[in-house]
Amino acid sequence: MKEIEISVKEYNDLKKDLLNIVKELDMCANEKRNMYQDIALCYTVHLNDMKKIMKNKFNLKI
């Protein structure tokens, strides 16, 4: 697999995981809400970093 394909797959996997986390956040009890919010924030930061890398490295705008 080419490096660009691997990067796009990783990005899509992260995005899918973030969507699953957000679903859990919507359905969770209040005690777990902060935990899921922290996890979602980490995934969002990582996704934004990957977007920037893919833009700079491969000239891809996602």
FIKOLZA-1660 file (N, C-alpha, C; in steps of 0.1 Angstrom, whole numbers, plus 5000, padded with zeros to 4 digits):
% residues 62
   i   px   py   pz ch aa at
   1 5008 4988 5000  A  M  N
   1 5000 5000 5000  A  M CA
   1 5009 5012 5000  A  M  C
   2 5005 5022 4993  A  K  N
   2 5012 5035 4992  A  K CA
   2 5011 5043 5005  A  K  C
   3 5020 5051 5008  A  E  N
   3 5020 5059 5020  A  E CA
   3 5007 5068 5021  A  E  C
   4 5003 5073 5010  A  I  N
   4 4991 5082 5010  A  I CA
   4 4979 5074 5013  A  I  C
   5 4978 5062 5008  A  E  N
   5 4967 5053 5011  A  E CA
   5 4966 5049 5025  A  E  C
   6 4978 5047 5031  A  I  N
   6 4978 5043 5045  A  I CA
   6 4974 5055 5054  A  I  C
   7 4978 5067 5050  A  S  N
   7 4975 5079 5058  A  S CA
   7 4960 5081 5057  A  S  C
   8 4954 5080 5045  A  V  N
   8 4939 5082 5044  A  V CA
   8 4932 5072 5052  A  V  C
   9 4936 5059 5052  A  K  N
   9 4930 5049 5059  A  K CA
   9 4930 5052 5074  A  K  C
  10 4942 5056 5079  A  E  N
  10 4943 5059 5093  A  E CA
  10 4934 5071 5097  A  E  C
  11 4934 5081 5088  A  Y  N
  11 4925 5092 5091  A  Y CA
  11 4910 5088 5092  A  Y  C
  12 4906 5080 5082  A  N  N
  12 4892 5075 5082  A  N CA
  12 4889 5066 5094  A  N  C
  13 4899 5058 5098  A  D  N
  13 4897 5050 5110  A  D CA
  13 4895 5059 5123  A  D  C
  14 4904 5069 5124  A  L  N
  14 4902 5078 5135  A  L CA
  14 4889 5085 5135  A  L  C
  15 4885 5089 5124  A  K  N
  15 4872 5096 5123  A  K CA
  15 4860 5087 5127  A  K  C
  16 4861 5074 5122  A  K  N
  16 4851 5064 5126  A  K CA
  16 4851 5062 5141  A  K  C
  17 4863 5061 5147  A  D  N
  17 4864 5059 5162  A  D CA
  17 4858 5072 5169  A  D  C
  18 4861 5083 5164  A  L  N
  18 4855 5095 5170  A  L CA
  18 4840 5095 5170  A  L  C
  19 4834 5091 5159  A  L  N
  19 4820 5091 5158  A  L CA
  19 4814 5081 5168  A  L  C
  20 4821 5070 5170  A  N  N
  20 4816 5060 5180  A  N CA
  20 4817 5066 5194  A  N  C
  21 4828 5073 5196  A  I  N
  21 4829 5079 5209  A  I CA
  21 4818 5089 5212  A  I  C
  22 4815 5097 5202  A  V  N
  22 4804 5107 5203  A  V CA
  22 4791 5100 5205  A  V  C
  23 4788 5089 5199  A  K  N
  23 4776 5081 5202  A  K CA
  23 4776 5077 5216  A  K  C
  24 4787 5072 5221  A  E  N
  24 4787 5068 5235  A  E CA
  24 4785 5080 5245  A  E  C
  25 4791 5092 5241  A  L  N
  25 4789 5104 5249  A  L CA
  25 4774 5108 5249  A  L  C
  26 4767 5106 5239  A  D  N
  26 4753 5109 5238  A  D CA
  26 4745 5100 5247  A  D  C
  27 4749 5088 5249  A  M  N
  27 4741 5078 5256  A  M CA
  27 4746 5075 5270  A  M  C
  28 4758 5081 5274  A  C  N
  28 4764 5077 5287  A  C CA
  28 4757 5084 5298  A  C  C
  29 4760 5078 5310  A  A  N
  29 4755 5084 5322  A  A CA
  29 4764 5097 5325  A  A  C
  30 4759 5105 5334  A  N  N
  30 4766 5118 5337  A  N CA
  30 4780 5115 5343  A  N  C
  31 4781 5104 5350  A  E  N
  31 4794 5101 5357  A  E CA
  31 4805 5099 5346  A  E  C
  32 4802 5094 5335  A  K  N
  32 4812 5091 5325  A  K CA
  32 4813 5102 5314  A  K  C
  33 4805 5112 5315  A  R  N
  33 4805 5122 5305  A  R CA
  33 4818 5129 5303  A  R  C
  34 4825 5133 5314  A  N  N
  34 4838 5140 5313  A  N CA
  34 4848 5131 5307  A  N  C
  35 4848 5118 5310  A  M  N
  35 4858 5109 5304  A  M CA
  35 4856 5108 5289  A  M  C
  36 4844 5107 5284  A  Y  N
  36 4841 5106 5270  A  Y CA
  36 4844 5120 5263  A  Y  C
  37 4842 5131 5270  A  Q  N
  37 4845 5144 5264  A  Q CA
  37 4860 5145 5263  A  Q  C
  38 4868 5141 5272  A  D  N
  38 4882 5141 5271  A  D CA
  38 4888 5133 5260  A  D  C
  39 4882 5121 5259  A  I  N
  39 4886 5112 5248  A  I CA
  39 4883 5118 5234  A  I  C
  40 4871 5124 5233  A  A  N
  40 4867 5130 5220  A  A CA
  40 4876 5142 5217  A  A  C
  41 4880 5149 5227  A  L  N
  41 4888 5161 5225  A  L CA
  41 4902 5156 5220  A  L  C
  42 4907 5145 5226  A  C  N
  42 4920 5140 5221  A  C CA
  42 4919 5135 5206  A  C  C
  43 4909 5128 5203  A  Y  N
  43 4907 5124 5189  A  Y CA
  43 4906 5135 5180  A  Y  C
  44 4898 5146 5184  A  T  N
  44 4897 5157 5175  A  T CA
  44 4910 5164 5172  A  T  C
  45 4918 5166 5183  A  V  N
  45 4931 5172 5181  A  V CA
  45 4940 5164 5172  A  V  C
  46 4939 5151 5174  A  H  N
  46 4947 5142 5165  A  H CA
  46 4942 5142 5151  A  H  C
  47 4929 5143 5149  A  L  N
  47 4924 5144 5135  A  L CA
  47 4928 5157 5128  A  L  C
  48 4928 5168 5135  A  N  N
  48 4932 5180 5130  A  N CA
  48 4947 5180 5126  A  N  C
  49 4955 5174 5135  A  D  N
  49 4969 5173 5132  A  D CA
  49 4971 5165 5119  A  D  C
  50 4964 5154 5118  A  M  N
  50 4965 5145 5106  A  M CA
  50 4961 5153 5094  A  M  C
  51 4951 5161 5095  A  K  N
  51 4946 5169 5083  A  K CA
  51 4957 5178 5078  A  K  C
  52 4964 5185 5088  A  K  N
  52 4975 5194 5085  A  K CA
  52 4986 5187 5078  A  K  C
  53 4990 5175 5084  A  I  N
  53 5001 5167 5078  A  I CA
  53 4998 5163 5064  A  I  C
  54 4986 5158 5062  A  M  N
  54 4982 5153 5049  A  M CA
  54 4981 5165 5039  A  M  C
  55 4977 5176 5043  A  K  N
  55 4977 5188 5034  A  K CA
  55 4992 5192 5031  A  K  C
  56 5000 5192 5040  A  N  N
  56 5014 5196 5038  A  N CA
  56 5022 5185 5030  A  N  C
  57 5020 5173 5034  A  K  N
  57 5028 5162 5028  A  K CA
  57 5023 5158 5014  A  K  C
  58 5010 5156 5013  A  F  N
  58 5004 5151 5001  A  F CA
  58 4996 5161 4993  A  F  C
  59 4995 5173 4998  A  N  N
  59 4986 5183 4992  A  N CA
  59 4972 5179 4991  A  N  C
  60 4967 5171 5001  A  L  N
  60 4953 5167 5002  A  L CA
  60 4945 5176 5011  A  L  C
  61 4934 5180 5007  A  K  N
  61 4925 5187 5015  A  K CA
  61 4913 5178 5018  A  K  C
  62 4912 5175 5031  A  I  N
  62 4901 5166 5035  A  I CA
  62 4891 5174 5043  A  I  C
% end
